[in-house]
Amino acid sequence: MDRGLVLKSTGSWYEVRRADGSMVECRIKGKFRTKGIDTTNPVSVGDWVQFALEEDGTGVIDTIEERKNYIIRKSVNLSKRAHIIASNIDQAFLLVTLADPVTSTGFIDRFLITAEAYHIPVKIVFNKVDIYDEATQEQLEELMAIYTMVGYDCYCTSLVENEGVEVIRTLMQNKVSLVSGHSGVGKSTLINLLDANLDIRVGEVSEAHHKGKHTTTFAEMHELAFGGFIIDTPGIKGFGIIDLEKEELSHYFLEMRELLHECKFNNCVHINEPKCAVKAAVEEGEVAESRYINYLSIYYNDENEAYR
């Protein structure tokens, strides 16, 4: 039995990298499709798998090793509940742009709490800072202050001017890093700048809607020349929260979690309860109003509002 790391999935076939760097095209044993797995993809990029070689040189995946973590989103396939984007991730980089296209705080917060729920540290990268006008620059400073105060590391990049890339490269060395964000925010451009050996197709931003065009269909993992792996993900419109109980939602907002023991009621959901420490902190400016509004939006499952 061979062992390897899944670098790419194209539906029914998987590209698996052995320890010696050689690649094997693998498919999955039929039983995985009927094992009651409640996702569209039983095997994901980042999985360590065991497989048997066939006479034609392809492999059949027999075992998926236990994942240390994974990140999922709601599937577009209505017959399934979730789609695993990637697994066994050391850190995620969320690329955010405040213009061309605009990333909403609703999207940022949904990504952050999803990553928090699945134990994946996130760093926020604000890209395209070279095109920001004075008002957008003020918004950038405000958002960086909010998320830094919460506890997230924030970085600024201008990929067209190759600014900030070296810092990101250092952070990614010898780690498995996932890069995510809306289409058009610069994920593929960043990956190409990080490692000149990689040649990821770069999309453009639609003039009509100022939204990115999808260039990546499946998540794909690439080995980095300076050590480590990077996972390129499809441009994601929104993150539907999977398997999070409403009563536990505030646990994944880091600044709210610190206040939970100060609420009068143990089961406080920070909406209508008296003597709520979270609501008091919002009124006093200690919890950002935008974060609280997004909390309510997610709590009431108002996805359209959260994705704006």
C-alpha positions in Angstrom: 0.0 0.0 0.0 1.4 3.4 -1.0 0.8 6.7 0.8 0.5 10.2 -0.6 -0.8 13.7 -0.3 -3.8 14.8 -2.5 -2.8 17.9 -4.5 -5.6 18.2 -6.9 -9.2 16.9 -7.5 -11.0 17.0 -10.8 -14.1 15.3 -9.7 -13.5 11.5 -10.1 -9.7 11.6 -10.3 -7.1 12.8 -7.8 -3.5 13.8 -8.3 -1.6 12.2 -5.4 2.0 13.1 -4.5 4.2 10.4 -2.9 7.0 11.1 -0.4 9.6 11.0 -3.2 7.8 13.7 -5.1 6.4 11.4 -7.8 2.8 11.8 -8.8 0.1 9.1 -9.2 -3.4 9.6 -10.7 -5.8 7.9 -8.3 -9.6 7.2 -8.1 -11.5 6.2 -5.0 -12.8 2.9 -4.1 -16.6 2.7 -4.7 -17.4 2.2 -1.0 -16.4 5.8 -0.2 -19.4 7.0 -2.2 -21.9 5.0 -0.1 -20.4 5.4 3.3 -22.9 8.0 4.4 -20.4 10.8 3.8 -22.5 14.0 3.8 -20.3 16.0 1.5 -20.0 16.3 -2.3 -16.3 15.2 -2.1 -15.3 12.4 0.1 -11.6 13.1 -0.7 -10.3 16.6 -0.6 -7.1 18.5 -1.4 -4.8 18.2 1.6 -5.9 14.7 2.5 -3.3 12.1 3.3 -4.4 8.9 1.6 -3.3 5.3 1.2 -3.7 3.7 -2.2 -3.0 0.5 -4.1 -1.3 0.7 -7.5 -3.0 -0.9 -10.5 -1.3 -2.5 -13.5 -1.8 0.6 -15.6 0.1 2.7 -13.1 -3.0 4.5 -11.6 -4.0 4.1 -8.0 -7.1 3.2 -6.1 -7.5 5.1 -2.8 -8.4 2.7 0.0 -8.0 4.8 3.1 -8.3 8.5 4.0 -6.2 9.3 7.0 -7.6 11.3 9.9 -7.7 15.0 9.2 -6.3 17.5 11.7 -8.8 20.1 10.4 -10.6 21.1 7.2 -12.7 24.0 5.9 -16.0 23.6 4.3 -18.8 25.6 2.6 -22.3 25.0 1.6 -22.4 23.0 -1.6 -24.1 24.2 -4.8 -25.3 20.6 -5.1 -28.6 20.6 -3.3 -28.5 16.9 -2.7 -25.5 17.2 -0.4 -25.0 19.4 2.6 -21.4 20.6 2.3 -18.3 20.8 0.2 -14.9 20.3 1.8 -12.6 22.9 0.3 -9.3 21.6 1.8 -7.9 19.7 4.8 -4.9 19.6 7.0 -4.3 23.4 6.8 -1.7 25.2 9.0 -3.0 28.6 8.2 -5.4 30.5 5.9 -4.8 33.8 4.2 -8.0 35.7 3.4 -7.4 38.2 0.6 -9.7 41.2 0.9 -10.1 44.1 -1.5 -12.1 47.3 -0.7 -12.4 48.2 -4.4 -12.6 46.4 -7.7 -14.2 44.1 -6.3 -15.5 45.1 -2.9 -15.2 42.5 -0.1 -18.0 43.0 2.5 -17.3 42.6 6.2 -20.2 40.1 6.2 -18.0 37.8 4.0 -14.9 38.4 6.1 -16.7 37.5 9.3 -18.3 34.4 7.9 -14.9 33.2 6.7 -13.3 34.0 10.0 -15.8 32.2 12.1 -15.9 29.2 9.8 -12.1 28.9 10.1 -12.3 29.4 13.8 -14.8 26.6 14.1 -12.5 24.3 12.3 -9.3 25.4 14.1 -7.6 27.2 11.3 -5.6 30.4 12.1 -6.4 33.2 9.6 -4.3 36.1 8.5 -6.1 38.9 6.6 -4.4 40.4 3.6 -5.8 43.7 2.2 -4.8 43.8 -1.5 -4.9 46.5 -4.2 -4.1 49.3 -1.7 -2.4 51.2 -4.6 -5.9 52.0 -6.1 -7.6 53.2 -2.9 -8.8 56.8 -2.8 -8.8 58.8 0.4 -12.2 57.5 1.6 -11.3 53.8 0.9 -7.9 54.4 2.6 -9.8 55.5 5.7 -12.0 52.4 5.5 -8.9 50.3 5.3 -7.4 51.8 8.4 -10.7 51.3 10.3 -11.0 47.7 9.3 -7.4 46.9 10.1 -7.9 48.5 13.5 -11.0 46.4 14.1 -9.5 43.1 13.1 -6.2 43.7 14.8 -8.0 44.5 18.0 -9.9 41.3 17.7 -6.7 39.4 17.4 -6.1 38.8 13.7 -2.8 39.7 12.0 -3.5 42.1 9.1 -1.2 42.9 6.1 -1.3 45.2 3.1 -0.2 44.3 -0.4 -0.1 45.9 -3.8 0.5 43.0 -6.1 0.8 45.1 -9.2 3.8 46.8 -7.5 5.0 43.7 -5.8 4.7 45.3 -2.4 4.2 43.2 0.7 4.8 39.9 -1.1 8.1 39.1 0.7 6.4 39.3 4.1 3.7 36.8 2.9 6.4 34.5 1.5 8.2 34.4 4.9 4.9 33.6 6.7 4.2 30.7 4.3 7.6 29.0 4.4 7.4 25.3 5.3 3.7 25.5 6.1 0.5 24.4 4.4 -1.3 27.7 3.6 -4.8 28.1 2.1 -5.4 31.3 0.1 -9.1 32.4 -0.2 -11.3 35.3 -1.1 -13.7 36.5 -3.7 -12.9 36.1 -7.4 -10.8 39.0 -8.6 -9.0 39.9 -5.4 -5.6 38.7 -6.6 -5.2 35.1 -5.3 -3.7 33.7 -8.5 -1.5 36.8 -9.0 -0.2 36.4 -5.4 0.7 32.8 -5.9 2.6 33.5 -9.1 4.5 36.3 -7.4 5.4 34.0 -4.4 6.9 31.3 -6.6 8.0 32.1 -10.2 7.8 28.3 -11.0 4.0 28.4 -10.6 1.9 29.7 -13.5 -1.6 30.1 -12.2 -4.1 31.5 -14.7 -5.1 35.0 -13.7 -8.6 36.3 -14.2 -9.9 39.8 -14.7 -12.6 41.8 -12.9 -15.8 42.1 -14.8 -16.4 45.7 -16.0 -20.2 45.3 -15.8 -20.4 44.2 -12.2 -17.0 44.9 -10.7 -16.8 41.3 -9.6 -14.1 38.8 -10.4 -14.5 36.1 -13.0 -13.9 32.6 -11.8 -10.5 31.2 -13.0 -10.1 28.3 -10.5 -12.7 25.6 -10.6 -11.3 23.2 -8.1 -9.1 23.8 -5.1 -5.5 22.8 -5.9 -2.4 22.4 -3.8 1.0 23.5 -5.2 4.4 22.7 -3.8 6.4 25.9 -3.1 10.1 26.2 -4.1 10.9 27.8 -0.8 9.3 25.1 1.3 5.7 24.3 2.1 2.5 24.1 0.1 -0.1 26.6 -1.0 -3.7 25.8 -1.7 -5.4 27.9 -4.4 -9.2 27.9 -3.9 -12.0 28.8 -6.3 -13.3 32.3 -6.0 -16.0 32.0 -3.3 -19.1 34.2 -3.3 -20.1 33.3 0.2 -19.6 31.0 3.1 -22.7 29.2 4.4 -22.1 28.2 8.0 -22.3 24.5 8.4 -22.9 22.5 11.6 -22.7 25.5 13.9 -25.4 25.8 16.6 -26.9 29.3 16.9 -26.4 29.2 20.6 -22.6 28.7 20.1 -22.2 31.2 17.3 -20.7 33.9 19.5 -18.0 31.5 20.6 -16.4 31.9 17.2 -16.3 35.7 17.4 -13.1 36.0 19.4 -13.9 39.3 21.1 -17.3 38.0 22.1 -16.0 34.7 23.5 -13.8 36.7 26.0 -17.0 38.3 27.4 -19.3 35.3 27.7 -18.6 34.7 31.3 -19.6 38.2 32.1 -23.2 37.9 30.8 -25.9 37.4 33.4 -27.2 34.2 31.7 -25.1 31.2 30.7 -27.2 30.7 27.6 -27.2 34.4 26.6 -27.3 34.9 22.8 -26.6 38.6 23.1 -29.9 39.8 21.5 -32.7 40.5 23.9 -31.3 39.3 27.3 -30.7 41.8 30.2 -27.3 42.4 31.6 -25.5 41.1 28.4 -21.8 41.9 28.4 -21.6 41.7 24.6 -24.3 44.3 24.0 -22.7 46.5 26.6 -19.4 46.2 24.9 -20.9 47.1 21.5 -22.5 50.3 23.1 -19.1 51.2 24.6 -17.2 50.6 21.3 -15.2 47.7 22.7 -16.9 45.3 20.1 -17.2 46.8 16.6 -20.7 47.5 15.6 -20.0 45.9 12.1 -19.0 42.7 13.8 -22.2 42.6 16.0 -24.4 43.4 12.9 -22.8 40.5 11.1 -23.3 38.3 14.1 -27.0 39.0 14.0 -27.1 38.5 10.3 -25.5 35.1 10.6 -27.7 34.2 13.6 -30.8 35.0 11.7 -29.4 33.3 8.6 -29.7 36.4 6.5 -27.2 35.3 3.9 -28.0 38.0 1.3 -27.2 40.7 3.8 -24.0 39.1 4.9 -22.6 38.8 1.4 -23.1 42.4 0.4 
